[in-house]
Amino acid sequence: MSSQPFPQRPNLAHFKYQAKDLLKSHRAADARALSRIRQSLPRSQNATDDAIARSPFQLSDALFVIAREYGFDDWPALKRHLSTGGQISASLEPPLDLEPFKTAVKAGDAQEVRRHLSQNAKLCERINDPMFEMGTPAMVYSRRDREMVEVLLEFGADINARGQFWSRSLSVLDDVDTATAEYLIGLGAVPQLAPFSAAVRQGDAAHTRKLLAENPVLRRHVNRPLFSFGSRAINAARDHIDVVDVLLEYGADINLKSDWWAGGYTVLDDVNPQLADALIRRGAEVDINAAAHLGRLERVRQLLDEDADRVHQRGGDGRLPLHVASTPEIVDLLLDRGAEIDARCVDQRLDD
């Protein structure tokens, strides 16, 4: 992935001009622009040039790409860096180019994959990222290729990592033949994760308890992101307080966020307000996004008094407190404290 050196005298208007140029280049279907978008815009990572050229691409998307190319998480992060007069860290590295690794994995070229991993420690750190179709990591994508599986394991891949597709969270044991399943289990794949996740989804507290009580290995995975969008069991179970209690008994962390690229969800994000008090009594922390969603004006005020920057705190999908505020009073307070009315969330970059 190409990377831009950060200017010695950065200027916000300069970055905006770059974004507008990128927007024009997208409209012209410029090949280099389409490549840059593919590398920096998560929703376009597996798309063809034609698909990227035909897909909606707004100025907010272009600003996001520019920020990523300079090593920031998103456009608001770049703006905050400039507004505080901060100096770019000398250790800031260019964004990692995953494409050669992904190409080798898709080609089933285990030796080329080994070469990439052996030469790049940062790539090894990203080995479990959901970068393939249906939001799968390399291990799940390559689960039927034994040579590839062993290379990935050699460099630290997690055989129990799962996909993050919205309708189905694939594991290495899904849709494989019996011999392959036995092979993968022999390498450490935990077959009990599937019935466990099913019991949690179904709100079956008794079966959840039985599985955890009978399987010490399974208990070590109680906080694993087993569900769609990288959700954990505690989040998936929040509508069933009896299941929540079982999970807490066996070591679940009620304050772990989902493992979602655009911003992790807490157990209180978008929760039914009628269930919130029960979760809070069990230890769920009311951060500013949850407080805004739940209509807790005084809690929002308290958190902003403690740290004014919380008005820019991103929650699930990279949404800001203003995106989820449920009362006019909270909206007014957030705007008074510096919330940007035109700010976008990270995933859809829409004003929700």
N, C-alpha and C positions, 0 to 999 in steps of 0.2 A: 504494500500500500504506500502510495506517495505520502510524504510528510512535508509540511511547510516549516521552515525555520521561523521562530517567533521574532517579530521585528524588535529592534532595540528601542524604538519609539513607537509603540503600538497606538493605533488610532481606530476608534470604533467605526467611524465612517468608512475607513479603508476596508474593514472586514465586510461591512454592508455592501460596498461596491463589488467586492469579490462574489458575494452571494447573488447579487443581481446579475452579474456576468454568468454565473453558473446556471441561474434560472433561464437566461436567454439561450445558453448553449444546450440545455435540456430540450427546450422548445425546438431547437434546430436539429435535435437528435445527433449532436456531436459525439463521436465515439469515445473520446477521452473523458468528456463530461459524464457520459453514461457509466464508464468504468469507475470514475470517482464516486458516483452515487452508489454503485453496487458495493464498493468497499466500505463506505461509511454509514450508509442508511440501512439499519437492520432489516427492514421489511423487503429490501431489494437484493439481499445478499445472494439469493439463489435464482434470481430472475434473469432472463435473457435481455439483451440490448433492446430488442423490439418491445418487450413487456415493460421495461423501464421507461422507454420513450413514450409509450401510450398511457402509462399510469399517471394519476394526478401528482403534480410536483409543485408545491407552493413556495413562496419566499421563506416561510418558516422552515421548510425542509432544507432549502439551500443554506440557511443560516446554521442549521444543525450540522450539515456536512462540513461547512467551513470550520466550525468549532471542533469537530472531531479531527479534522486534518491538522489542527494546531495542538492536538493532544488533550482537549477538554471533553468532559462528558457530554455537554450540550451547550447551546448558545447562552442561556442564563449563567452558566458557570464561567464562560469566557467574559461576559459582561461584568460579573461580580469581581473577577480578577482585575479587570481594568479599573473598576470604580474604587477599589481599595488601594490602588497604586502598587499592587504586588508585583514582584519580579518573578518571571518564569523560572522554575527550578532548573538548575544546571543538569539535574539527573533526569529530567523529563525526556522520555524516549518517544520516537515516532510510533504511531499506531501500528500494531502488528499485522502484517499481511498474511492472512490465513489461506488465501486462494491456492498457493502451490501445495500446501498440506491437504486441503480438501480435494484437490484434483487427484492427488496420489491415492487418497483413500477411496475415492469413487472408482478409480481405475483398478483397484485391488492390487496395487503395487506395494507390497509390504516392505521391500528393501528401500524404495524411495521414501516411504513414510519413516522408516528408521533413520535415513539420512537427515531428513528435515528435523526430526525430534532430537537427534544426537547433536545437532549444530545450533539448537535454539532453545535455551532454558525457558524463555518466555512462552514459547509454543507449548512446552510440556505443562506449564501452569494452566494453559487453556484447553488441555486435552479433553476435558469433560464438558466443555461448552456445548450447548445445543445448536450446532452449526449446520446440521444436515436436514434433509426432508423430514417433515413432521416434528421438527424441533428436537431431533435426536442427536446425541453425542456420537463421536466416532465409534465407540465400542458397540453401541446398539445398532448403528448403521451397518457395521461390519460383522455382526454376530455369527453369520454363517461361514465366515472365512477364518479358519483356524490359524493360519499363519499370521493374518492381520491381527487377530485377537491377541496372540502371544506377543507380537511386537508392541502393541498398545499397552499391554500389561507391563511389559519391560520398562516402559517410560512413565508408569504411574497412573494409567487409566483405571477408573473405578468400574469394576464389572457389574456393580449394582446401580450405576448411574442410569437415569431414565430420561425419556423424551418429555418435551413440554408442550406437545400439541394440544389445542384447546379441547378436543373431544376424546382424546385417548393418550395416556402416558405409557409409551412403549418401553419395555425392558428387553434385556438380551434373551429372555426365555419366551417372549411372545412370538408366535407364528414360526417356530422352529420344529424340526423333527425330533423324535425321542432321543436318538443318538447324540444330536447336537446339544439338546437340553442336558443330558447326563454329563457330557463333556464340560459344558459351561458351569454346571453345579459343582463339578469336581475342581474347577478353578476358583470357586468362591461365590458363585451366584446363589442368592438366597431364594428358594422357591416359595417360602412362606410369605414373601412380600405381596404377592398377588392376592391371596385370600385375605390378608390383613387389610390391604387397601380397599377391597370389596366390602369387608365388614364395616369399615369406617364410613365409606360412602353411603352404605345402606342404613347407617345409624343403629347398627346392631351391637349394643354394648356388651352383651353376654358373649357373643362370638369373639369380639375384639379382646375381651379379657382372657378368654380361653386360649387364644393364639399367643398372646403375650406371656401368659403364665407357663405355657408348655414349651416355649421356644426361646431360650436364652439368647440365641443368635439374633432373633428377630427384635428383641428388646434393644439391641444396640443400634437399630435402624428407626427407632420411634420418631426421630426428628428429621428423617430423610425426606427430601422433596419427591414424593411418590405420585403426585397428582398433577393434573393439567396446570399449565402456567407455573410450574415449579412450586405448587402449593404443598404444604406439609400436612400431616394428619390432623394436627390441632386446628388448623384453619378449615380443613374439609369437614371437621366434625362439629363446628361451632353451633350449628342449629340443633345439635343433640347433646345437651349438657351432660347426660349420663355417660356418653362416649368420651366427652371432654374429661370427665372425672377419672375414667379408666386410664386415659392417656397420661394425665398428670401423675397418677399413681405410679405409672411405669416410666417416669422420667421425661415426659414431653415438656418442652419449654413453650409456655403460652405466649411469649413475646418474640419468638423467632418469626421473621418475615418470610414470605414466599421467595423462592429463588427465581425471580423474573427479571429479565434483562432491562426492562424499562423502568423498574422500580418495584421493590417487593411490597406485598400486601401484608398488613398485620391482621390479627384475628378480629380487630374492631373496624377495619376498613369496610365500608358499605354494609356493616352488620345491621340486622333488624334491631332497631332501638330497644325493643322489648326484651332482647336477649343480652344487651350490653351490660346491664348491671350484674347479671349472673357471671359474665366473663370477667368483669372488673373485680368482683369479689374473689375470684380465683387467681388474681394477680395480673390481669391484662393492664398494661400501661396505656393511659389516655394521652397520646401525643396530640400535637396541634391539628393534624389532619383528622384524626378520630373525633376530637372535640368539635371541630367545625362541622363534620358530618352529623354528629349526634346533637347539635344545637346547644352545646354547653358553652355559653358566652363567657362566663366567668373563668372557666378553665382556659379558654383561648386567651383571654386577657392576662391571666396569670403567666402563661407560657411566654407570651410576647414581652411581658414586663421583665421576665428572667433573661430572655435572649431575643432581641429584636429581629435577628436574622431568621428566626423560625417562620416568619411570614413567607419566606422563600423555600421552606422545607418541602421536599418532594416525597410523596407517598407512593401508593400503588399506581403503576403505569406512569410514574413520574408526574402525577397530578399535584398541584399546589393546594394549600388550604382553601383558596378562593374558589377553586374548581368544585369543591365538595361542600362548601358552606350551605347550610340548610335553612338559615334564617336571614332576613334583611339586616338585622342587628349585627350579626357576625360578618356579613359582607361589608357593612359600613366600617366596622372596626378594622378589618384587614386592609381595606383601602386607606384608611387613616394612618395605618402603620406602614404603608409603603408597598402593599401588594400591587403587582402589575396587572391591570385589567385586561391587557391583550396577551398575557403570557399563555403559552401552550403547554399541554402535557407532553411527555416524551414519546409515548407509544403512538398515539394518533395525531399528536400535535394539534388537537382541536380544543376550542374553548367549550368545555362541558358545562 
